Amino acid sequence: MGSAMGSVMGSVMGSVMGSVMGSVMGSVMGSVMGSVMGSVMGSVMGSVMGSVMGSVMGSVNRNGVILVATTATS
């Protein structure tokens, strides 16, 4: 009887611990991956957009249009 109870308790504890650990690890990994991907994508997009906007502004500035635009906005 003791061995039967032991096996039942073992299987119950194993399944409970497995599900708990699985959900905890899943949420932790999800949040970590989300924050890492968010920061990486943010920095990449920021640098790309910055360089694109910088080159666009630089080319426009050489044509003298940016001066008119800044004067009009201000």
C-alpha positions, 0 to 999 in steps of 0.5 A: 500500500505504501508503494502505491501511495508513493507512486501516486504522490510521486506522479502527482507531485511530478505533474504539478511541479512540471506544470508550475515550472513550465509556466514559470519558465515560459513567462520568464523566458517570454518577458526576457525575450520580449524585453531583449527583442524590444531593446534590440529592435528599438536600437536598430530601428533608431539607428536606421531611422536616424541615419536615413533622416540624417542623410535626407536632411543633409541632402535637403540642407545642401539644396537649401530647402531645409532653411525654408522649412525651418523658417516656415515651421518656426 
